[in-house]
Amino acid sequence: GYSIESIDYNSGLLALAAGNDGTLLYDWNEDLNVNFLGVINSGEDNFVYDIKVVGSTVYTASENGVSIYEIKK
């Protein structure tokens, strides 16, 4: 199981901040089907606390600062 710290959704992209496990990404069109896209590894000893999704851009806040990722489905 994961320890989910934060969840955000925008334009079909669902992102979960999963602490030491990084960021979990899903494709979700607001129905019962959720498709797993993958994990953004945050590195060792880098706890992800918060997340924000704007379009296809994912912003993560972790122990090591802010990271920005452009997601292409």
Backbone bond lengths (Angstrom), bond angles and torsions (degrees), N, CA, C in turn:
res aa  C-N    CA-C-N  psi(-1)  N-CA   C-N-CA  omega(-1)  CA-C   N-CA-C  phi
1 G - - - 1.422 - - 1.512 111.66 -
2 Y 1.288 115.07 162.83 1.453 123.15 -179.55 1.517 110.52 -111.98
3 S 1.310 116.12 152.50 1.456 123.01 172.56 1.531 107.00 -100.89
4 I 1.331 116.32 98.56 1.462 120.85 -175.56 1.521 110.02 -84.30
5 E 1.318 115.62 123.06 1.462 122.59 -178.10 1.523 112.23 -95.83
6 S 1.350 116.85 -33.51 1.456 120.77 -175.36 1.520 109.11 -157.76
7 I 1.347 116.24 150.76 1.462 122.70 178.32 1.528 108.07 -133.67
8 D 1.348 115.91 139.01 1.461 119.60 173.22 1.525 109.08 -144.89
9 Y 1.338 115.60 154.11 1.464 122.56 -176.20 1.519 109.02 -142.36
10 N 1.362 114.85 140.12 1.454 120.08 174.27 1.518 108.72 -162.02
11 S 1.315 117.05 130.84 1.466 123.70 172.69 1.527 113.84 51.28
12 G 1.313 117.64 43.06 1.455 121.64 176.67 1.516 115.37 87.86
13 L 1.326 117.62 -4.21 1.461 121.23 -179.77 1.526 109.49 -107.76
14 L 1.336 115.48 117.77 1.459 122.84 178.83 1.524 107.81 -107.26
15 A 1.323 117.18 128.04 1.464 121.79 -178.40 1.523 109.38 -127.34
16 L 1.333 114.91 138.09 1.458 121.82 178.93 1.520 109.35 -123.08
17 A 1.327 116.98 126.01 1.461 122.23 174.16 1.520 106.75 -80.58
18 A 1.331 116.38 115.42 1.468 121.09 -171.44 1.519 112.49 -112.84
19 G 1.325 117.68 40.01 1.459 121.23 175.40 1.506 113.42 58.61
20 N 1.329 117.32 -127.30 1.471 122.25 -179.79 1.522 113.36 -70.20
21 D 1.337 117.37 -12.67 1.465 121.01 179.54 1.521 112.76 -87.35
22 G 1.325 118.53 1.37 1.465 121.70 177.00 1.510 112.77 90.16
23 T 1.337 115.59 -141.73 1.453 122.99 -177.38 1.517 109.51 -122.75
24 L 1.325 116.26 128.02 1.467 121.80 178.27 1.524 108.11 -97.18
25 L 1.335 116.77 133.12 1.460 121.68 -178.33 1.520 110.88 -117.04
26 Y 1.331 115.39 137.41 1.462 121.91 179.77 1.521 110.08 -135.98
27 D 1.323 115.86 149.37 1.457 123.13 170.60 1.527 105.99 -96.17
28 W 1.338 117.10 120.77 1.466 120.96 -176.32 1.514 109.61 -140.72
29 N 1.321 115.80 126.09 1.465 121.06 -180.00 1.520 111.72 -108.06
30 E 1.317 115.62 31.20 1.456 123.76 175.52 1.528 113.10 63.35
31 D 1.328 116.49 30.33 1.455 120.47 172.18 1.532 107.49 -122.15
32 L 1.301 118.33 -162.16 1.459 120.31 -176.68 1.525 113.31 -80.67
33 N 1.318 118.64 -8.58 1.465 122.41 -179.41 1.524 111.02 -94.94
34 V 1.328 115.41 123.38 1.469 122.00 176.24 1.521 106.77 -124.41
35 N 1.327 117.18 123.57 1.458 121.83 -178.57 1.518 110.29 -107.34
36 F 1.322 116.46 124.23 1.459 122.77 179.19 1.527 109.38 -71.28
37 L 1.343 117.09 126.67 1.462 122.12 178.53 1.519 112.28 -97.40
38 G 1.334 117.23 -36.39 1.451 120.07 180.00 1.515 112.68 153.33
39 V 1.332 114.65 -171.50 1.464 122.55 -177.48 1.525 108.64 -122.61
40 I 1.316 116.10 135.72 1.461 121.23 168.10 1.522 105.75 -94.78
41 N 1.307 116.14 111.85 1.464 121.51 -179.29 1.529 108.72 -73.25
42 S 1.314 116.65 128.43 1.467 120.87 -177.44 1.518 112.56 -90.37
43 G 1.330 117.17 -3.09 1.464 120.23 -177.74 1.518 110.55 92.00
44 E 1.309 115.79 169.78 1.465 120.60 -178.74 1.521 111.10 -73.67
45 D 1.321 115.83 141.09 1.472 122.37 178.16 1.525 112.42 52.05
46 N 1.338 116.70 43.64 1.458 121.82 178.17 1.520 108.49 -132.42
47 F 1.308 117.02 88.81 1.456 124.74 -175.62 1.531 109.98 -74.33
48 V 1.344 117.40 124.62 1.467 122.40 177.47 1.526 108.67 -89.26
49 Y 1.337 116.26 118.47 1.463 122.71 -176.24 1.519 113.91 -94.80
50 D 1.327 116.37 -39.10 1.460 119.45 -171.64 1.520 109.20 -144.33
51 I 1.330 114.68 160.86 1.463 120.29 -176.96 1.518 109.48 -148.52
52 K 1.340 116.12 149.71 1.462 122.22 176.17 1.518 107.86 -142.36
53 V 1.335 116.82 133.92 1.459 122.56 178.03 1.523 108.28 -113.88
54 V 1.331 116.60 126.31 1.461 122.94 175.95 1.523 106.61 -129.16
55 G 1.335 116.64 105.79 1.465 119.96 -174.73 1.518 109.44 63.20
56 S 1.321 116.68 -120.68 1.466 120.65 178.72 1.531 111.99 -104.92
57 T 1.329 116.72 14.51 1.459 121.63 179.31 1.528 109.70 -103.84
58 V 1.341 115.53 132.29 1.461 121.97 179.48 1.525 108.54 -114.62
59 Y 1.327 116.32 125.75 1.464 123.43 177.10 1.522 107.45 -107.58
60 T 1.333 117.08 127.53 1.458 119.90 177.10 1.528 109.75 -118.82
61 A 1.325 115.51 141.36 1.463 122.53 174.72 1.515 107.38 -111.91
62 S 1.332 115.90 121.60 1.458 120.61 -176.72 1.518 110.33 -136.12
63 E 1.336 115.54 -177.40 1.467 120.69 178.16 1.527 111.79 -58.28
64 N 1.337 117.22 -29.26 1.462 121.41 -177.42 1.520 113.60 -94.64
65 G 1.325 117.96 6.27 1.465 120.91 177.26 1.518 112.02 116.32
66 V 1.339 115.36 -156.30 1.456 122.44 -177.47 1.527 109.23 -101.87
67 S 1.339 115.66 135.29 1.461 121.52 175.62 1.519 108.33 -123.18
68 I 1.340 115.92 147.12 1.466 121.97 -178.80 1.525 108.15 -123.45
69 Y 1.343 116.14 130.79 1.461 122.07 -179.34 1.511 109.90 -128.82
70 E 1.306 117.97 135.14 1.462 123.72 173.72 1.527 106.62 -98.55
71 I 1.325 117.23 120.62 1.457 122.61 -175.35 1.517 109.64 -102.09
72 K 1.321 115.57 127.72 1.472 121.07 176.28 1.517 108.04 -114.97
73 K 1.315 116.38 120.70 1.470 121.15 -178.27 1.515 110.03 -87.68
